[in-house]
Amino acid sequence: MWKKRVDEFHKIIEEHRKVMNDQNGDEKGEMSFVDILLSLPGEDGKEHMDDVEIKALIQDMIAAATDTLAVTNE
């Protein structure tokens, strides 16, 4: 089940990447969290973060939010 959720992250990333490529530098308006991650430079001089890095950050954010909510509810 966890693998399926990770695959869903990949679909979301690809959808956002396609929209960004289709816009080709035009006005973007509001950017989502995924859009911002796609625009950030990667490590070691890479032009962009790769999908593994983006998925890891998304999972970290979800885990952090879940943990914060759990502690708040206690």
C-alpha positions, -999 to +999 in steps of 0.1 A: +000+000+000+029+024+008+044+018-026+011+028-042+011+061-023+047+068-034+036+061-070+008+086-066+035+112-056+053+104-089+020+110-108+015+144-091+051+154-098+048+145-134+015+164-138+031+195-123+062+191-144+041+188-176+021+220-167+053+239-161+068+227-194+036+236-213+037+271-198+074+274-209+083+303-188+050+322-191+034+338-160+028+311-135+005+328-111+003+310-078+027+281-074+019+250-053+044+234-030+053+208-057+058+236-083+082+253-059+101+221-053+104+215-091+119+250-095+146+246-068+181+237-078+193+202-070+224+191-050+259+189-064+252+215-091+223+197-107+199+221-124+168+207-106+159+184-078+152+148-090+120+130-083+135+110-054+145+142-036+111+158-042+092+127-030+113+126+001+106+162+009+069+157+004+069+126+026+088+146+053+063+174+052+034+150+055+050+132+084+059+165+102+024+178+098+009+145+111+032+145+140+024+181+149-013+174+147-009+143+169+010+162+196-015+191+194-044+167+200-028+152+230 
